[in-house]
Amino acid sequence: MDRRLQRIGWNIRSLRESKGYTIEYMAELAKVSPTHIQRVETSNKGVSLTCLYRIADALHVSLGYLIELDSITGNLEFNSEFQKRMDVEELMFWEDVIIYCKQAVKKYNL
């Protein structure tokens, strides 16, 4: 199981539960099936950027918050420590995510 997907799933579940949302209610807000939400939360299924945006909107958080970019970009000292703990493949993955998100924001005027 991909560690990054596990972390995103855990973030989604934690936020959902902290708001008192059921999986069914969350799915309704995000306009996806309850089964899909459950699979994303348990990392049994990958998740598209579109779905992540819907989930973030339903939880009233930014996409960056869900994938932990907000907390990373706000603190340069933490950034340096964070990067030390990641291998090159992980750094490249997050760079690709940031580039893709920027392109999606620009393309869809988000």
PDB file as gemmi writes it, atoms N, CA and C in Angstrom:
CRYST1    1.000    1.000    1.000  90.00  90.00  90.00 P 1                      
ATOM      1  N   MET A   1       0.834  -1.175   0.000  1.00  0.00           N  
ATOM      2  CA  MET A   1       0.000   0.000   0.000  1.00  0.00           C  
ATOM      3  C   MET A   1       0.889   1.252   0.000  1.00  0.00           C  
ATOM      4  N   ASP A   2       0.555   2.229  -0.790  1.00  0.00           N  
ATOM      5  CA  ASP A   2       1.321   3.459  -0.897  1.00  0.00           C  
ATOM      6  C   ASP A   2       1.147   4.289   0.379  1.00  0.00           C  
ATOM      7  N   ARG A   3       2.249   4.627   0.992  1.00  0.00           N  
ATOM      8  CA  ARG A   3       2.241   5.387   2.244  1.00  0.00           C  
ATOM      9  C   ARG A   3       1.577   6.752   2.084  1.00  0.00           C  
ATOM     10  N   ARG A   4       1.778   7.382   0.941  1.00  0.00           N  
ATOM     11  CA  ARG A   4       1.179   8.702   0.715  1.00  0.00           C  
ATOM     12  C   ARG A   4      -0.330   8.605   0.622  1.00  0.00           C  
ATOM     13  N   LEU A   5      -0.830   7.575  -0.072  1.00  0.00           N  
ATOM     14  CA  LEU A   5      -2.283   7.391  -0.163  1.00  0.00           C  
ATOM     15  C   LEU A   5      -2.875   7.056   1.200  1.00  0.00           C  
ATOM     16  N   GLN A   6      -2.147   6.300   1.996  1.00  0.00           N  
ATOM     17  CA  GLN A   6      -2.607   5.990   3.350  1.00  0.00           C  
ATOM     18  C   GLN A   6      -2.773   7.272   4.157  1.00  0.00           C  
ATOM     19  N   ARG A   7      -1.808   8.157   4.048  1.00  0.00           N  
ATOM     20  CA  ARG A   7      -1.840   9.413   4.807  1.00  0.00           C  
ATOM     21  C   ARG A   7      -3.003  10.290   4.354  1.00  0.00           C  
ATOM     22  N   ILE A   8      -3.223  10.385   3.058  1.00  0.00           N  
ATOM     23  CA  ILE A   8      -4.346  11.170   2.540  1.00  0.00           C  
ATOM     24  C   ILE A   8      -5.658  10.568   3.028  1.00  0.00           C  
ATOM     25  N   GLY A   9      -5.792   9.249   2.938  1.00  0.00           N  
ATOM     26  CA  GLY A   9      -6.998   8.576   3.421  1.00  0.00           C  
ATOM     27  C   GLY A   9      -7.229   8.812   4.895  1.00  0.00           C  
ATOM     28  N   TRP A  10      -6.157   8.760   5.674  1.00  0.00           N  
ATOM     29  CA  TRP A  10      -6.260   9.003   7.109  1.00  0.00           C  
ATOM     30  C   TRP A  10      -6.702  10.436   7.376  1.00  0.00           C  
ATOM     31  N   ASN A  11      -6.147  11.402   6.627  1.00  0.00           N  
ATOM     32  CA  ASN A  11      -6.539  12.804   6.785  1.00  0.00           C  
ATOM     33  C   ASN A  11      -8.020  12.993   6.488  1.00  0.00           C  
ATOM     34  N   ILE A  12      -8.491  12.380   5.417  1.00  0.00           N  
ATOM     35  CA  ILE A  12      -9.902  12.504   5.042  1.00  0.00           C  
ATOM     36  C   ILE A  12     -10.788  11.924   6.140  1.00  0.00           C  
ATOM     37  N   ARG A  13     -10.453  10.732   6.588  1.00  0.00           N  
ATOM     38  CA  ARG A  13     -11.268  10.089   7.628  1.00  0.00           C  
ATOM     39  C   ARG A  13     -11.267  10.904   8.925  1.00  0.00           C  
ATOM     40  N   SER A  14     -10.109  11.378   9.326  1.00  0.00           N  
ATOM     41  CA  SER A  14     -10.015  12.169  10.558  1.00  0.00           C  
ATOM     42  C   SER A  14     -10.856  13.433  10.478  1.00  0.00           C  
ATOM     43  N   LEU A  15     -10.761  14.127   9.349  1.00  0.00           N  
ATOM     44  CA  LEU A  15     -11.556  15.345   9.172  1.00  0.00           C  
ATOM     45  C   LEU A  15     -13.047  15.029   9.144  1.00  0.00           C  
ATOM     46  N   ARG A  16     -13.405  13.982   8.424  1.00  0.00           N  
ATOM     47  CA  ARG A  16     -14.821  13.591   8.333  1.00  0.00           C  
ATOM     48  C   ARG A  16     -15.370  13.284   9.717  1.00  0.00           C  
ATOM     49  N   GLU A  17     -14.640  12.486  10.472  1.00  0.00           N  
ATOM     50  CA  GLU A  17     -15.100  12.109  11.808  1.00  0.00           C  
ATOM     51  C   GLU A  17     -15.127  13.301  12.760  1.00  0.00           C  
ATOM     52  N   SER A  18     -14.161  14.199  12.638  1.00  0.00           N  
ATOM     53  CA  SER A  18     -14.132  15.372  13.520  1.00  0.00           C  
ATOM     54  C   SER A  18     -15.326  16.293  13.272  1.00  0.00           C  
ATOM     55  N   LYS A  19     -15.863  16.252  12.059  1.00  0.00           N  
ATOM     56  CA  LYS A  19     -17.042  17.048  11.725  1.00  0.00           C  
ATOM     57  C   LYS A  19     -18.341  16.297  12.011  1.00  0.00           C  
ATOM     58  N   GLY A  20     -18.216  15.040  12.410  1.00  0.00           N  
ATOM     59  CA  GLY A  20     -19.400  14.238  12.706  1.00  0.00           C  
ATOM     60  C   GLY A  20     -20.125  13.740  11.466  1.00  0.00           C  
ATOM     61  N   TYR A  21     -19.444  13.730  10.326  1.00  0.00           N  
ATOM     62  CA  TYR A  21     -20.053  13.271   9.079  1.00  0.00           C  
ATOM     63  C   TYR A  21     -19.984  11.746   8.986  1.00  0.00           C  
ATOM     64  N   THR A  22     -21.063  11.143   8.559  1.00  0.00           N  
ATOM     65  CA  THR A  22     -21.034   9.720   8.227  1.00  0.00           C  
ATOM     66  C   THR A  22     -20.425   9.575   6.837  1.00  0.00           C  
ATOM     67  N   ILE A  23     -20.047   8.373   6.490  1.00  0.00           N  
ATOM     68  CA  ILE A  23     -19.531   8.125   5.139  1.00  0.00           C  
ATOM     69  C   ILE A  23     -20.601   8.475   4.111  1.00  0.00           C  
ATOM     70  N   GLU A  24     -21.841   8.130   4.413  1.00  0.00           N  
ATOM     71  CA  GLU A  24     -22.940   8.394   3.478  1.00  0.00           C  
ATOM     72  C   GLU A  24     -23.143   9.894   3.269  1.00  0.00           C  
ATOM     73  N   TYR A  25     -23.111  10.661   4.359  1.00  0.00           N  
ATOM     74  CA  TYR A  25     -23.292  12.107   4.254  1.00  0.00           C  
ATOM     75  C   TYR A  25     -22.126  12.735   3.499  1.00  0.00           C  
ATOM     76  N   MET A  26     -20.939  12.288   3.817  1.00  0.00           N  
ATOM     77  CA  MET A  26     -19.742  12.782   3.137  1.00  0.00           C  
ATOM     78  C   MET A  26     -19.822  12.504   1.639  1.00  0.00           C  
ATOM     79  N   ALA A  27     -20.248  11.301   1.288  1.00  0.00           N  
ATOM     80  CA  ALA A  27     -20.374  10.919  -0.118  1.00  0.00           C  
ATOM     81  C   ALA A  27     -21.391  11.807  -0.828  1.00  0.00           C  
ATOM     82  N   GLU A  28     -22.483  12.098  -0.142  1.00  0.00           N  
ATOM     83  CA  GLU A  28     -23.515  12.968  -0.721  1.00  0.00           C  
ATOM     84  C   GLU A  28     -22.950  14.365  -0.981  1.00  0.00           C  
ATOM     85  N   LEU A  29     -22.229  14.909  -0.019  1.00  0.00           N  
ATOM     86  CA  LEU A  29     -21.635  16.239  -0.179  1.00  0.00           C  
ATOM     87  C   LEU A  29     -20.611  16.279  -1.310  1.00  0.00           C  
ATOM     88  N   ALA A  30     -19.821  15.218  -1.410  1.00  0.00           N  
ATOM     89  CA  ALA A  30     -18.744  15.170  -2.407  1.00  0.00           C  
ATOM     90  C   ALA A  30     -19.212  14.644  -3.763  1.00  0.00           C  
ATOM     91  N   LYS A  31     -20.467  14.204  -3.817  1.00  0.00           N  
ATOM     92  CA  LYS A  31     -21.046  13.675  -5.061  1.00  0.00           C  
ATOM     93  C   LYS A  31     -20.272  12.464  -5.590  1.00  0.00           C  
ATOM     94  N   VAL A  32     -19.945  11.560  -4.666  1.00  0.00           N  
ATOM     95  CA  VAL A  32     -19.333  10.274  -5.010  1.00  0.00           C  
ATOM     96  C   VAL A  32     -20.046   9.201  -4.193  1.00  0.00           C  
ATOM     97  N   SER A  33     -19.795   7.956  -4.500  1.00  0.00           N  
ATOM     98  CA  SER A  33     -20.476   6.879  -3.779  1.00  0.00           C  
ATOM     99  C   SER A  33     -19.855   6.671  -2.392  1.00  0.00           C  
ATOM    100  N   PRO A  34     -20.662   6.206  -1.432  1.00  0.00           N  
ATOM    101  CA  PRO A  34     -20.119   5.888  -0.109  1.00  0.00           C  
ATOM    102  C   PRO A  34     -18.997   4.850  -0.185  1.00  0.00           C  
ATOM    103  N   THR A  35     -19.144   3.895  -1.084  1.00  0.00           N  
ATOM    104  CA  THR A  35     -18.113   2.871  -1.254  1.00  0.00           C  
ATOM    105  C   THR A  35     -16.794   3.505  -1.677  1.00  0.00           C  
ATOM    106  N   HIS A  36     -16.864   4.496  -2.558  1.00  0.00           N  
ATOM    107  CA  HIS A  36     -15.649   5.170  -3.016  1.00  0.00           C  
ATOM    108  C   HIS A  36     -14.974   5.904  -1.852  1.00  0.00           C  
ATOM    109  N   ILE A  37     -15.757   6.613  -1.052  1.00  0.00           N  
ATOM    110  CA  ILE A  37     -15.201   7.310   0.113  1.00  0.00           C  
ATOM    111  C   ILE A  37     -14.509   6.310   1.035  1.00  0.00           C  
ATOM    112  N   GLN A  38     -15.181   5.206   1.297  1.00  0.00           N  
ATOM    113  CA  GLN A  38     -14.619   4.190   2.184  1.00  0.00           C  
ATOM    114  C   GLN A  38     -13.306   3.635   1.628  1.00  0.00           C  
ATOM    115  N   ARG A  39     -13.275   3.381   0.339  1.00  0.00           N  
ATOM    116  CA  ARG A  39     -12.055   2.846  -0.280  1.00  0.00           C  
ATOM    117  C   ARG A  39     -10.915   3.853  -0.260  1.00  0.00           C  
ATOM    118  N   VAL A  40     -11.238   5.132  -0.460  1.00  0.00           N  
ATOM    119  CA  VAL A  40     -10.207   6.172  -0.405  1.00  0.00           C  
ATOM    120  C   VAL A  40      -9.661   6.277   1.019  1.00  0.00           C  
ATOM    121  N   GLU A  41     -10.559   6.276   1.999  1.00  0.00           N  
ATOM    122  CA  GLU A  41     -10.132   6.393   3.397  1.00  0.00           C  
ATOM    123  C   GLU A  41      -9.259   5.225   3.845  1.00  0.00           C  
ATOM    124  N   THR A  42      -9.529   4.059   3.324  1.00  0.00           N  
ATOM    125  CA  THR A  42      -8.764   2.872   3.720  1.00  0.00           C  
ATOM    126  C   THR A  42      -7.630   2.557   2.745  1.00  0.00           C  
ATOM    127  N   SER A  43      -7.408   3.441   1.800  1.00  0.00           N  
ATOM    128  CA  SER A  43      -6.334   3.305   0.803  1.00  0.00           C  
ATOM    129  C   SER A  43      -6.488   2.064  -0.061  1.00  0.00           C  
ATOM    130  N   ASN A  44      -7.718   1.599  -0.222  1.00  0.00           N  
ATOM    131  CA  ASN A  44      -7.972   0.450  -1.095  1.00  0.00           C  
ATOM    132  C   ASN A  44      -8.219   0.881  -2.529  1.00  0.00           C  
ATOM    133  N   LYS A  45      -8.226   2.186  -2.766  1.00  0.00           N  
ATOM    134  CA  LYS A  45      -8.461   2.697  -4.107  1.00  0.00           C  
ATOM    135  C   LYS A  45      -7.719   4.014  -4.250  1.00  0.00           C  
ATOM    136  N   GLY A  46      -7.141   4.223  -5.412  1.00  0.00           N  
ATOM    137  CA  GLY A  46      -6.529   5.510  -5.704  1.00  0.00           C  
ATOM    138  C   GLY A  46      -7.617   6.562  -5.810  1.00  0.00           C  
ATOM    139  N   VAL A  47      -7.214   7.797  -5.858  1.00  0.00           N  
ATOM    140  CA  VAL A  47      -8.196   8.879  -5.899  1.00  0.00           C  
ATOM    141  C   VAL A  47      -7.757   9.908  -6.932  1.00  0.00           C  
ATOM    142  N   SER A  48      -8.709  10.363  -7.729  1.00  0.00           N  
ATOM    143  CA  SER A  48      -8.409  11.357  -8.762  1.00  0.00           C  
ATOM    144  C   SER A  48      -8.326  12.743  -8.135  1.00  0.00           C  
ATOM    145  N   LEU A  49      -7.704  13.650  -8.848  1.00  0.00           N  
ATOM    146  CA  LEU A  49      -7.611  15.028  -8.392  1.00  0.00           C  
ATOM    147  C   LEU A  49      -9.002  15.643  -8.282  1.00  0.00           C  
ATOM    148  N   THR A  50      -9.874  15.336  -9.227  1.00  0.00           N  
ATOM    149  CA  THR A  50     -11.244  15.847  -9.191  1.00  0.00           C  
ATOM    150  C   THR A  50     -11.951  15.388  -7.926  1.00  0.00           C  
ATOM    151  N   CYS A  51     -11.808  14.123  -7.599  1.00  0.00           N  
ATOM    152  CA  CYS A  51     -12.434  13.587  -6.393  1.00  0.00           C  
ATOM    153  C   CYS A  51     -11.844  14.243  -5.145  1.00  0.00           C  
ATOM    154  N   LEU A  52     -10.543  14.444  -5.121  1.00  0.00           N  
ATOM    155  CA  LEU A  52      -9.922  15.113  -3.974  1.00  0.00           C  
ATOM    156  C   LEU A  52     -10.455  16.529  -3.799  1.00  0.00           C  
ATOM    157  N   TYR A  53     -10.643  17.247  -4.905  1.00  0.00           N  
ATOM    158  CA  TYR A  53     -11.223  18.593  -4.826  1.00  0.00           C  
ATOM    159  C   TYR A  53     -12.632  18.533  -4.243  1.00  0.00           C  
ATOM    160  N   ARG A  54     -13.429  17.579  -4.689  1.00  0.00           N  
ATOM    161  CA  ARG A  54     -14.793  17.444  -4.174  1.00  0.00           C  
ATOM    162  C   ARG A  54     -14.794  17.136  -2.680  1.00  0.00           C  
ATOM    163  N   ILE A  55     -13.915  16.230  -2.280  1.00  0.00           N  
ATOM    164  CA  ILE A  55     -13.820  15.865  -0.865  1.00  0.00           C  
ATOM    165  C   ILE A  55     -13.355  17.067  -0.041  1.00  0.00           C  
ATOM    166  N   ALA A  56     -12.355  17.772  -0.534  1.00  0.00           N  
ATOM    167  CA  ALA A  56     -11.863  18.958   0.178  1.00  0.00           C  
ATOM    168  C   ALA A  56     -12.974  19.989   0.328  1.00  0.00           C  
ATOM    169  N   ASP A  57     -13.737  20.225  -0.735  1.00  0.00           N  
ATOM    170  CA  ASP A  57     -14.862  21.163  -0.665  1.00  0.00           C  
ATOM    171  C   ASP A  57     -15.890  20.713   0.361  1.00  0.00           C  
ATOM    172  N   ALA A  58     -16.206  19.433   0.357  1.00  0.00           N  
ATOM    173  CA  ALA A  58     -17.193  18.900   1.298  1.00  0.00           C  
ATOM    174  C   ALA A  58     -16.726  19.059   2.744  1.00  0.00           C  
ATOM    175  N   LEU A  59     -15.426  18.979   2.957  1.00  0.00           N  
ATOM    176  CA  LEU A  59     -14.862  19.111   4.306  1.00  0.00           C  
ATOM    177  C   LEU A  59     -14.492  20.554   4.649  1.00  0.00           C  
ATOM    178  N   HIS A  60     -14.669  21.462   3.681  1.00  0.00           N  
ATOM    179  CA  HIS A  60     -14.355  22.884   3.865  1.00  0.00           C  
ATOM    180  C   HIS A  60     -12.878  23.109   4.191  1.00  0.00           C  
ATOM    181  N   VAL A  61     -12.021  22.393   3.465  1.00  0.00           N  
ATOM    182  CA  VAL A  61     -10.573  22.578   3.598  1.00  0.00           C  
ATOM    183  C   VAL A  61      -9.981  22.691   2.195  1.00  0.00           C  
ATOM    184  N   SER A  62      -8.751  23.134   2.121  1.00  0.00           N  
ATOM    185  CA  SER A  62      -8.086  23.205   0.821  1.00  0.00           C  
ATOM    186  C   SER A  62      -7.568  21.825   0.427  1.00  0.00           C  
ATOM    187  N   LEU A  63      -7.350  21.662  -0.853  1.00  0.00           N  
ATOM    188  CA  LEU A  63      -6.740  20.422  -1.334  1.00  0.00           C  
ATOM    189  C   LEU A  63      -5.364  20.247  -0.698  1.00  0.00           C  
ATOM    190  N   GLY A  64      -4.632  21.329  -0.598  1.00  0.00           N  
ATOM    191  CA  GLY A  64      -3.319  21.284   0.027  1.00  0.00           C  
ATOM    192  C   GLY A  64      -3.370  20.781   1.457  1.00  0.00           C  
ATOM    193  N   TYR A  65      -4.422  21.133   2.167  1.00  0.00           N  
ATOM    194  CA  TYR A  65      -4.573  20.659   3.549  1.00  0.00           C  
ATOM    195  C   TYR A  65      -4.746  19.147   3.575  1.00  0.00           C  
ATOM    196  N   LEU A  66      -5.559  18.630   2.658  1.00  0.00           N  
ATOM    197  CA  LEU A  66      -5.782  17.176   2.613  1.00  0.00           C  
ATOM    198  C   LEU A  66      -4.497  16.411   2.356  1.00  0.00           C  
ATOM    199  N   ILE A  67      -3.679  16.939   1.458  1.00  0.00           N  
ATOM    200  CA  ILE A  67      -2.450  16.215   1.117  1.00  0.00           C  
ATOM    201  C   ILE A  67      -1.244  16.769   1.869  1.00  0.00           C  
ATOM    202  N   GLU A  68      -1.530  17.600   2.871  1.00  0.00           N  
ATOM    203  CA  GLU A  68      -0.541  18.126   3.813  1.00  0.00           C  
ATOM    204  C   GLU A  68       0.450  19.103   3.193  1.00  0.00           C  
ATOM    205  N   LEU A  69       0.080  19.747   2.107  1.00  0.00           N  
ATOM    206  CA  LEU A  69       0.976  20.741   1.520  1.00  0.00           C  
ATOM    207  C   LEU A  69       0.895  22.059   2.273  1.00  0.00           C  
ATOM    208  N   ASP A  70      -0.288  22.419   2.791  1.00  0.00           N  
ATOM    209  CA  ASP A  70      -0.436  23.689   3.497  1.00  0.00           C  
ATOM    210  C   ASP A  70       0.514  23.787   4.685  1.00  0.00           C  
ATOM    211  N   SER A  71       0.595  22.718   5.451  1.00  0.00           N  
ATOM    212  CA  SER A  71       1.458  22.758   6.629  1.00  0.00           C  
ATOM    213  C   SER A  71       2.932  22.748   6.241  1.00  0.00           C  
ATOM    214  N   ILE A  72       3.247  22.189   5.104  1.00  0.00           N  
ATOM    215  CA  ILE A  72       4.640  22.098   4.663  1.00  0.00           C  
ATOM    216  C   ILE A  72       5.128  23.432   4.117  1.00  0.00           C  
ATOM    217  N   THR A  73       4.324  24.076   3.297  1.00  0.00           N  
ATOM    218  CA  THR A  73       4.783  25.288   2.624  1.00  0.00           C  
ATOM    219  C   THR A  73       4.875  26.485   3.554  1.00  0.00           C  
ATOM    220  N   GLY A  74       4.206  26.445   4.688  1.00  0.00           N  
ATOM    221  CA  GLY A  74       4.215  27.581   5.600  1.00  0.00           C  
ATOM    222  C   GLY A  74       5.457  27.695   6.462  1.00  0.00           C  
ATOM    223  N   ASN A  75       6.304  26.710   6.488  1.00  0.00           N  
ATOM    224  CA  ASN A  75       7.417  26.721   7.423  1.00  0.00           C  
ATOM    225  C   ASN A  75       8.679  26.204   6.728  1.00  0.00           C  
ATOM    226  N   LEU A  76       9.583  27.108   6.401  1.00  0.00           N  
ATOM    227  CA  LEU A  76      10.781  26.716   5.653  1.00  0.00           C  
ATOM    228  C   LEU A  76      11.670  25.767   6.440  1.00  0.00           C  
ATOM    229  N   GLU A  77      11.748  25.975   7.739  1.00  0.00           N  
ATOM    230  CA  GLU A  77      12.568  25.080   8.556  1.00  0.00           C  
ATOM    231  C   GLU A  77      11.998  23.670   8.510  1.00  0.00           C  
ATOM    232  N   PHE A  78      10.679  23.573   8.609  1.00  0.00           N  
ATOM    233  CA  PHE A  78      10.029  22.271   8.522  1.00  0.00           C  
ATOM    234  C   PHE A  78      10.243  21.676   7.138  1.00  0.00           C  
ATOM    235  N   ASN A  79      10.172  22.528   6.100  1.00  0.00           N  
ATOM    236  CA  ASN A  79      10.406  22.047   4.738  1.00  0.00           C  
ATOM    237  C   ASN A  79      11.743  21.339   4.630  1.00  0.00           C  
ATOM    238  N   SER A  80      12.763  21.966   5.156  1.00  0.00           N  
ATOM    239  CA  SER A  80      14.097  21.388   5.077  1.00  0.00           C  
ATOM    240  C   SER A  80      14.142  20.037   5.788  1.00  0.00           C  
ATOM    241  N   GLU A  81      13.553  19.964   6.973  1.00  0.00           N  
ATOM    242  CA  GLU A  81      13.528  18.718   7.729  1.00  0.00           C  
ATOM    243  C   GLU A  81      12.681  17.674   7.003  1.00  0.00           C  
ATOM    244  N   PHE A  82      11.570  18.111   6.441  1.00  0.00           N  
ATOM    245  CA  PHE A  82      10.667  17.226   5.706  1.00  0.00           C  
ATOM    246  C   PHE A  82      11.393  16.601   4.516  1.00  0.00           C  
ATOM    247  N   GLN A  83      12.121  17.431   3.775  1.00  0.00           N  
ATOM    248  CA  GLN A  83      12.834  16.944   2.602  1.00  0.00           C  
ATOM    249  C   GLN A  83      13.941  15.968   2.974  1.00  0.00           C  
ATOM    250  N   LYS A  84      14.558  16.163   4.110  1.00  0.00           N  
ATOM    251  CA  LYS A  84      15.612  15.248   4.551  1.00  0.00           C  
ATOM    252  C   LYS A  84      15.063  13.845   4.783  1.00  0.00           C  
ATOM    253  N   ARG A  85      13.786  13.766   5.158  1.00  0.00           N  
ATOM    254  CA  ARG A  85      13.196  12.469   5.470  1.00  0.00           C  
ATOM    255  C   ARG A  85      12.611  11.775   4.247  1.00  0.00           C  
ATOM    256  N   MET A  86      12.601  12.446   3.101  1.00  0.00           N  
ATOM    257  CA  MET A  86      12.023  11.854   1.896  1.00  0.00           C  
ATOM    258  C   MET A  86      13.119  11.448   0.931  1.00  0.00           C  
ATOM    259  N   ASP A  87      12.839  10.387   0.201  1.00  0.00           N  
ATOM    260  CA  ASP A  87      13.779  10.001  -0.838  1.00  0.00           C  
ATOM    261  C   ASP A  87      13.462  10.798  -2.103  1.00  0.00           C  
ATOM    262  N   VAL A  88      14.308  10.680  -3.091  1.00  0.00           N  
ATOM    263  CA  VAL A  88      14.167  11.446  -4.329  1.00  0.00           C  
ATOM    264  C   VAL A  88      12.834  11.159  -5.010  1.00  0.00           C  
ATOM    265  N   GLU A  89      12.411   9.910  -4.993  1.00  0.00           N  
ATOM    266  CA  GLU A  89      11.148   9.537  -5.637  1.00  0.00           C  
ATOM    267  C   GLU A  89       9.968  10.270  -4.993  1.00  0.00           C  
ATOM    268  N   GLU A  90       9.957  10.356  -3.675  1.00  0.00           N  
ATOM    269  CA  GLU A  90       8.876  11.061  -2.988  1.00  0.00           C  
ATOM    270  C   GLU A  90       8.899  12.553  -3.305  1.00  0.00           C  
ATOM    271  N   LEU A  91      10.084  13.149  -3.299  1.00  0.00           N  
ATOM    272  CA  LEU A  91      10.195  14.567  -3.635  1.00  0.00           C  
ATOM    273  C   LEU A  91       9.691  14.837  -5.044  1.00  0.00           C  
ATOM    274  N   MET A  92      10.041  13.961  -5.979  1.00  0.00           N  
ATOM    275  CA  MET A  92       9.577  14.116  -7.362  1.00  0.00           C  
ATOM    276  C   MET A  92       8.063  13.953  -7.444  1.00  0.00           C  
ATOM    277  N   PHE A  93       7.513  13.006  -6.677  1.00  0.00           N  
ATOM    278  CA  PHE A  93       6.066  12.807  -6.661  1.00  0.00           C  
ATOM    279  C   PHE A  93       5.368  14.090  -6.217  1.00  0.00           C  
ATOM    280  N   TRP A  94       5.809  14.679  -5.092  1.00  0.00           N  
ATOM    281  CA  TRP A  94       5.158  15.880  -4.576  1.00  0.00           C  
ATOM    282  C   TRP A  94       5.359  17.071  -5.507  1.00  0.00           C  
ATOM    283  N   GLU A  95       6.483  17.139  -6.156  1.00  0.00           N  
ATOM    284  CA  GLU A  95       6.692  18.195  -7.142  1.00  0.00           C  
ATOM    285  C   GLU A  95       5.681  18.046  -8.281  1.00  0.00           C  
ATOM    286  N   ASP A  96       5.470  16.814  -8.745  1.00  0.00           N  
ATOM    287  CA  ASP A  96       4.482  16.554  -9.798  1.00  0.00           C  
ATOM    288  C   ASP A  96       3.074  16.910  -9.337  1.00  0.00           C  
ATOM    289  N   VAL A  97       2.745  16.585  -8.090  1.00  0.00           N  
ATOM    290  CA  VAL A  97       1.420  16.912  -7.548  1.00  0.00           C  
ATOM    291  C   VAL A  97       1.213  18.419  -7.552  1.00  0.00           C  
ATOM    292  N   ILE A  98       2.217  19.158  -7.108  1.00  0.00           N  
ATOM    293  CA  ILE A  98       2.105  20.617  -7.061  1.00  0.00           C  
ATOM    294  C   ILE A  98       1.937  21.185  -8.465  1.00  0.00           C  
ATOM    295  N   ILE A  99       2.717  20.715  -9.400  1.00  0.00           N  
ATOM    296  CA  ILE A  99       2.611  21.187 -10.785  1.00  0.00           C  
ATOM    297  C   ILE A  99       1.230  20.872 -11.351  1.00  0.00           C  
ATOM    298  N   TYR A 100       0.755  19.646 -11.131  1.00  0.00           N  
ATOM    299  CA  TYR A 100      -0.556  19.237 -11.634  1.00  0.00           C  
ATOM    300  C   TYR A 100      -1.663  20.082 -11.010  1.00  0.00           C  
ATOM    301  N   CYS A 101      -1.567  20.338  -9.713  1.00  0.00           N  
ATOM    302  CA  CYS A 101      -2.576  21.153  -9.029  1.00  0.00           C  
ATOM    303  C   CYS A 101      -2.591  22.577  -9.574  1.00  0.00           C  
ATOM    304  N   LYS A 102      -1.413  23.140  -9.769  1.00  0.00           N  
ATOM    305  CA  LYS A 102      -1.340  24.491 -10.324  1.00  0.00           C  
ATOM    306  C   LYS A 102      -1.972  24.544 -11.713  1.00  0.00           C  
ATOM    307  N   GLN A 103      -1.706  23.533 -12.529  1.00  0.00           N  
ATOM    308  CA  GLN A 103      -2.291  23.487 -13.872  1.00  0.00           C  
ATOM    309  C   GLN A 103      -3.808  23.352 -13.806  1.00  0.00           C  
ATOM    310  N   ALA A 104      -4.299  22.513 -12.902  1.00  0.00           N  
ATOM    311  CA  ALA A 104      -5.746  22.316 -12.761  1.00  0.00           C  
ATOM    312  C   ALA A 104      -6.417  23.592 -12.276  1.00  0.00           C  
ATOM    313  N   VAL A 105      -5.799  24.278 -11.330  1.00  0.00           N  
ATOM    314  CA  VAL A 105      -6.351  25.534 -10.818  1.00  0.00           C  
ATOM    315  C   VAL A 105      -6.454  26.548 -11.944  1.00  0.00           C  
ATOM    316  N   LYS A 106      -5.407  26.632 -12.738  1.00  0.00           N  
ATOM    317  CA  LYS A 106      -5.389  27.578 -13.856  1.00  0.00           C  
ATOM    318  C   LYS A 106      -6.430  27.193 -14.915  1.00  0.00           C  
ATOM    319  N   LYS A 107      -6.463  25.916 -15.278  1.00  0.00           N  
ATOM    320  CA  LYS A 107      -7.351  25.444 -16.340  1.00  0.00           C  
ATOM    321  C   LYS A 107      -8.822  25.588 -15.968  1.00  0.00           C  
ATOM    322  N   TYR A 108      -9.164  25.254 -14.709  1.00  0.00           N  
ATOM    323  CA  TYR A 108     -10.565  25.243 -14.292  1.00  0.00           C  
ATOM    324  C   TYR A 108     -10.956  26.458 -13.452  1.00  0.00           C  
ATOM    325  N   ASN A 109     -10.057  27.445 -13.393  1.00  0.00           N  
ATOM    326  CA  ASN A 109     -10.316  28.667 -12.628  1.00  0.00           C  
ATOM    327  C   ASN A 109     -10.776  28.376 -11.205  1.00  0.00           C  
ATOM    328  N   LEU A 110     -10.069  27.477 -10.544  1.00  0.00           N  
ATOM    329  CA  LEU A 110     -10.440  27.092  -9.169  1.00  0.00           C  
ATOM    330  C   LEU A 110      -9.881  28.055  -8.154  1.00  0.00           C  
TER     331      LEU A 110                                                      
END                                                                             
